[in-house]
Amino acid sequence: MSISAGDRIGSLGKLRLIARLSGGLRLLRATSAGRIAGLTALILILAFLSFYPLSMLLYGSLHSTPPGMAGTFNLAGYQDVLSQQSLIALLNTVGLALAKTIPSLVIAVLLAWILARTDTPFRGTLEVLVTLPFFVPPILTAMAWGMLGNPQVGLLNQLFQWVTGSSVAPINVYSYGGVVWHMMQYSTPFLFLLIVDAFRAMDPSLEEAARMCGASRWRTFRTITLQLMLPALTSAAILSFIRGIENFESPLFFGSPANIRVITTDIYDSINQRSPPQYQYATAVSFVIMMLLFLIVLLQWKLLRGRSFITVSGKGYTPAVIKLGKWRWATFAFCALFFVVMVVLPVGQLLIGSFFKFFGFYQWDMLTLEHYRAVFASSEFWRGFGNTMLLGLIGASLTMVLGGMVAYISVRTKWRGRSLIDAMAWLPWMMPGIVLGVGFLWGFALLPHAIPIYGTIWALLLAYISLGTPLSVRVMSSAYAQLSFDLEECSRVHGASWLQTMRHIMIALAWPSFAVGWVLIFFGIMRELSASVLLYSVGSEVLSVVLLKLWVNGNAEQVSVVGLIMVVLVLLFRWVQLKVIKAHISTL
Amino acid sequence: MRIKTLHAVVIACLVSLALPAHAEDAKGAQGSWDAVVDAAKKEGKVVVYDMALGAPYFLAVLKSFETKYGIPVESLDLRASELSERIRTEQSAGRYLGDVEMITTTMIEEQLQNGDFVQKLPPIPNSANLRPPFRATEFSVPAFVQPMGILINTRRVKDADVPSSWNDLNDPKWKGKILSDDMRPLGSGNTMFAILQHTMGPEFNEKLAEQKPVFSRDMRNDARRVARGEYAIYVPQIFAFTSDLKGLPVKVVIPKEGAPYAEMDLAVLKNSPHPNAARLFIQHFLSMESQLIYANAWMPPVVAGVAERANADAQPFANAKLIGPAKLAERPSMMAAAKKLYP
């Protein structure tokens, strides 16, 4: 993965046109006025994506009625937050997020280590397979686990009873355990995707040095590997914890029936199931959550402050693979079991269900292809599909570019205002999607009529960029944090311009992370529901909204068909992504 | 006898005088309605804000409208509370995108209390065909009614145990075996709670709470869960949601006291961008053709002469005894009462 200076200089000629076109960018970089103008533009964009909807929400939390209605300013919303029920919901939220983050992180670290650093067989295939649950919309897995693990007629319970002859039903998904389990379905592959490249990109010479100094394999893993992974692991764990706090589908499906309340379902209830909608309480709760998350982020900064985690340097190395001997089949079995439990069981349940007239009723006379025919003949499905692909492609690209710029300024420069930019990009992560959706809904609706964003597909695009930016910044920051400064300096010493250095060093080396981030954002957009359902309008429906509408209408079978199409898309994208990354890395 | 003959002659004369005038009126009315149809076609489309949740019978009505008039329909399909909030936000921001709304009577009452979100209803010829007790108001006209009964799993509930009264739900044998739409928030569960609070008395709801019903919010899927045998009984089951479950071991029961119902009305939204198309759409929804589609999906029609023409399997539902509807003024107290019984 090393790049020689000769290679870099040799390719400079091909870049003359690009360099000419980028004269403006160089100007921005070269002059302080240009830099200030660039930074101001970036701050304005971020302010529109984060401060604007948040200011609408702050207004909402202090105003007795939503914007546009006569009301008074008071603190009633915050007073309601202090009720016993809200505090229980808050405790449940934090407890469940923590309860799912710890086991998810342990499993994700194991999977990342196995697939990035050992000689486990079929690693490439397994890597694609274990990440699949992340991309499957939660509504689908929830539906499938509701069938597999319900205490009355769940297939797993029936299997247990058939094998043991007992009448006990050991699995009940409608419980705290069920909520945690369903959250893990998503968070384990999410964590894996965030940390696996850090494992892969790590310079093995540090581990080799430890081994040569007599440290055991376990001690090396604990004191070198894990320590070096600390920024990636803490960042990923905190993101996962935050996602746990914001999680909506799992507590809605498995918590609400067992009277387990969390903040997101409370917000949903107060907006959708009370008359009139209690926006003041919903937004006040959101601000409380935001403060909590802000404290967590501060804690993270404090933990990592002053540490250097550079593991990718200008020195060349070959990624080392640890030989596991016969244990490699045990690690293979672990990954395969994870795949079977997290993917084969629920997706298999969906696949079978999609071929029967009624989901869950498996009789020969009910076998049918009518659900496939109905989905493929549905104009709404195709409109949703087209909109989702368009928003996914444009949204993921713009979000990653924005995230890359923010991360670069935040990690690689000493410019004034970089902390502000970083903090602004983080803000949306601290808001549950449903609440950010409300902020944007009000924000777009109250824009001057000359800016007709409300009710268009662009409203969704802006919301998706806002929601995805924190993740893109984190992914790109981790990538940049691992690149030694001497690479940039070396390039400049050899006469490359700033833009050429960016292209050949910063972008080229961060490209795998960019690609991973792009896929995460793309599928984040594909799955996003809570903001979409508030912002879509006639003609701008996206797949997740189409899925929800089908689900609410009781069309579980068509939901399965759409879900399976999405799984196929996931496989296709992951395959292309891995091919592209492999091809690109090999040419570096 | 002479007097009778005289009367007959006078009446005959009056009728003969009146008939040409009536025919003239009808001609004029037809002429002016044709102008509405032409104007609607010129407007090019109609945007309907509804809470049909993609129901096939609603889609069938949209399709029949498009086929008949060649005017495309765009539908924004949301839950009632979301729909009303969406309209409020849009109109507060000066955006008028929708033409017609189809929502519960109480929601329209609430809109009228809080502002001028809907405009006065223009003359709709077919509203003259409404059957009692349904009638158009100054701002809205009934579109259909949505009655609710008890859904049972025919494998888990023996014939002898099939509930015939709402009180039968409180039999101890059903404790822990009832799945229910959540009665605390706005929705069908609370509508049933409120109506039965009046019809059956408060002690009915108190006893029902002791049966520990399990709450859910996915009405369509809940029927499937009962069909799979997860629970023996589901309340409140909207009749129409059972009409497309033929072949599954479920049956909807109409208790002897009657079926609580919610009334869905049509209204024209303020500053509707396609007012003539909106008017034509409402007229079409109240036509015999559209109402029959709803009646065959097991919903009692609001127009006279339709119930009799419904399919045989739909007849018991088309003529079901209705109780209710819930009142807007009582909504907060009923939601509070349900929350008290189900903390």
Interface residues (C-beta under 8 A of the other chain):
Chain A: P66 P67 G68 M69 N150 Q152 V153 S256 P257 D269 I271 N272 Q273 R274 S275 P276 P277 K357 F358 F359 G360 F361 M366 L441 W442 A445 L446 H449 Y454 G455 S537 V538 G539 K549 L550 W551 V552 N553 G554 N555 A556
Chain B: V47 L53 G54 A55 E74 S75 L76 D77 R79 S81 E82 E85 R88 T89 E90 S92 A93 G94 R95 L97 E110 N114 D182 R184 P185 L186 G187 V214 F215 S216 R217 D218 M219 R220 N221 A223 R224 A227 R228 G229 E230 Y231 F241 L245 G247 L248 R331 M335
